[in-house]
């Protein structure tokens, strides 16, 4: 076993084709992200990656969809989406393939 600190990884991303990572992979990216109420991410899309967001705690909005703890959302390549934390929230983000330069601000 190997203990690690999430704070040692960029924005909670721990698996993917980047450094540092716990598991180097070109097939996927996995991150645990924490947001405070009111935090946002701009409108963007992925050129080639599918992104799955699982809400672990709290409530957030992605595009026009509000998702609560225990729910998730699949965003396909080319779909434009923004993000807002309606409450403090934690999400697990999974992207496939791992393409660190795939995100385009819309």
N, C-alpha and C positions, 0 to 999 in steps of 0.2 A: 504494500500500500504506500501511497505517496500523498501526503497532505499538501494542499495548495490554498492560496488566498485569491479569491476572485478579483480583488483590487489590483493584482499583478497583471491582469489581462485587459487589453484595450476594450473599453465599453462593455465588458462582460463576455466578449467573444472568446471561447475556449477551444473550439474545434474548427479547423479549416486550413486553407492554404495560405497561412500568414504566420508571422512570428511576433510575439510568442504564441504558442498554442500547446495545449495538452496532448492533442492528437492531430498530427499533420495530415490533411486529407484534401484532395481535389474534388471529392464527391459531394461534400457537404460542409456547411458551417453551422455551429450551434453556439448560442449565447444566452446568458441569463441577464436580463436588463431590468434595472429598477428606475422608476420615474416618480417624481413628485407631482402632486396635483398641479395642473396648469402647464407642465412641460409639454413641448411640441417637437415634432420633426416635420420638415417641409415636405410639400408634395414632391413625390419622386416615383420612379419605376425602376424595375430591374430589366436589363436588356435580355438576359437569358435565364436567369434563376427564378425558380418558384420559391416563394417565401411563405412559411407557415408560422403563425403566431399563436401561442397558447397562453392564455391569461391565467397566471397562478394565483394572484390576489389582486383585488381592486377592480376598477372599471376604466376602460379606455375607449377611444373612438378611433377607428381607422377608416378613412374615407367617410362614407355616410353611415357606417355600421358601428353601433355601440356593442362592445363585448364585455362580459363580466367574467369573474373568476369561474373556471370550469368550462369556459367556452374558447373557441379559437376561430381563426380566419385564414383562408388560403388566398394568397394574392399571386396570380399568374404573371409570367413575363409580359411586360408591356402595359399592365394595368397600373394606372396612376393612383397613388394613395398617399395620404398624409396621416399624421398621428397626433393625438392629444390625450394626455392623462386626465381623465375626468375626476379620478381620485388617485391617491398614492397607489401605485400598482407595480407588480412584477410580472414580467412576461418571459417566456422561453421563445426565442426566435430560431427557426431552422430554415436554412437556405440550401438549395441544391440546383446546380453544382456550386462548389466554392469558387466564387469569382469576385475577389476583393474590389475590383474596379468596375463592377457591373452596374452600380447604382448611378442613376441619372436624375439630377434635380430638375423637376418639371416647371 
